[in-house]
Amino acid sequence: MSIELRKSDSGIYRQTIRINQHTVFADVAKDLGGDNSAPDPHDYYDAALAACKAITVMMYAKRKQLPLDYIDVVIERDNSREAQGVYVLNVQLKLLGSLTDEQKSQLTTIAGKCPIHKLMTEVSTEINTSYS
């Protein structure tokens, strides 16, 4: 699997990102000199966590036949200490369905075990950058 990125034809910093058959865009906010025409890289990082938690919870609930109708995830970012090495994501799960408090607690625990959560908190990532 590879991700290909190329400067978009429009915008100062707008990027076109191709992931398999999907195309998405990235930009930065106007106060950083961009056009704010697409999510910025931090948004995609945070969104990856939200999507992973939702999918993980939905798969688990389906497998265990729990009465989860759907899940909403809201992430609030606090990057005020990012320069000091602390990036805080506050996650709120909205579990909808005829769930007991025990089932909601169980699903919240499962959300903490999604692969992206683990990547963000337990894994050392190595990045090798080269040029051609």
C-alpha angles and dihedrals in degrees: 000000000000137000119217122200130186133173108267120241089238130055134027098265102006113136131199112219123195118197111177104303094342128097123199133163137226131199138154132246123275091250087062092049098264131114097244087231095141141010115292123236092264089056091055091048091052093042091054088061093048093049093046093050092048094047093045092050093046093050092048093047091049093048092048092041093236116166096249110148095182144323132231120198124200119189123193114195123214106187095158090116098037091114088058092051099261120118114175125200115185109201125200117190119202106198112192124194140065093305127153120228088253091055091047090052090048092051091048089054090049090051088060090058098058114127095246092051088053092047091052096047111023110028132078109224120210118203120194113192124190137161137225 
